[in-house]
């Protein structure tokens, strides 16, 4: 396991290292605009399986992904005008858009569901990694399932103990502000549905679509 402290001077080198690890099927822990997350190549089923095992996550629970911008999601989900409207208003930011997936997306990633959650975090490292990688990467929080979100590397080390050695790279962004997980909005039916309330309220979602 390698641990790199992220700063303005070395960000491009850290992104390059992270891309190399992910392209080799490895696992990284990284800072986002909410809490720390776990990233692998979302299209690599072997790597995705590692995430489920590391988090002790039920295979029926889907993983979301990070892309550089909403249009980068086009190969993986069916975009529509409502999704684009929400993206224009709130992204980059703490919003996950759940949309019908395309055949490119492995069922393992989505827990067998026909939808995929898309994130565009308001975090420079996340966006630069997405641009450099090309493929979407997983956006799941770094905590063990049913345990608290992790806002520092120390939180993560406390939860995982020796199991942390199965992670290939830790990108240490310091202690993050304690914020709520992203708001999750489903846009696969006739009307958008707020599946999880977060920093962006239901009323803000509705208001942005009725103007």
Rosetta blueprint (number, residue, H / E / L):
1 X L
2 X E
3 X E
4 X E
5 X E
6 X L
7 X L
8 X L
9 X L
10 X L
11 X H
12 X H
13 X H
14 X H
15 X H
16 X H
17 X H
18 X H
19 X H
20 X H
21 X H
22 X H
23 X H
24 X L
25 X L
26 X L
27 X L
28 X E
29 X E
30 X E
31 X E
32 X L
33 X L
34 X L
35 X L
36 X E
37 X E
38 X E
39 X E
40 X L
41 X E
42 X L
43 X L
44 X L
45 X H
46 X H
47 X H
48 X H
49 X H
50 X H
51 X H
52 X H
53 X H
54 X H
55 X H
56 X L
57 X L
58 X L
59 X L
60 X L
61 X L
62 X L
63 X L
64 X L
65 X E
66 X E
67 X L
68 X L
69 X L
70 X H
71 X H
72 X H
73 X H
74 X L
75 X L
76 X L
77 X E
78 X L
79 X L
80 X L
81 X H
82 X H
83 X H
84 X H
85 X H
86 X H
87 X H
88 X H
89 X H
90 X H
91 X L
92 X L
93 X L
94 X L
95 X E
96 X E
97 X E
98 X E
99 X E
100 X E
101 X E
102 X L
103 X L
104 X L
105 X L
106 X L
107 X L
108 X L
109 X L
110 X L
111 X L
112 X L
113 X L
114 X L
115 X E
116 X E
117 X E
118 X E
119 X E
120 X L
121 X L
122 X L
123 X L
124 X H
125 X H
126 X H
127 X H
128 X H
129 X H
130 X H
131 X H
132 X H
133 X H
134 X L
135 X L
136 X L
137 X E
138 X E
139 X L
140 X E
141 X E
142 X L
143 X L
144 X L
145 X L
146 X L
147 X L
148 X L
149 X L
150 X L
151 X L
152 X L
153 X H
154 X H
155 X H
156 X H
157 X H
158 X H
159 X H
160 X H
161 X H
162 X H
163 X H
164 X H
165 X H
166 X H
167 X L
168 X L
169 X E
170 X E
171 X E
172 X E
173 X L
174 X L
175 X L
176 X L
177 X L
178 X L
179 X L
180 X L
181 X L
182 X L
183 X E
184 X E
185 X E
186 X E
187 X L
188 X L
189 X L
190 X L
191 X L
192 X L
193 X E
194 X E
195 X E
196 X E
197 X L
198 X L
199 X L
200 X L
201 X L
202 X H
203 X H
204 X H
205 X H
206 X H
207 X H
208 X H
209 X H
210 X H
211 X L
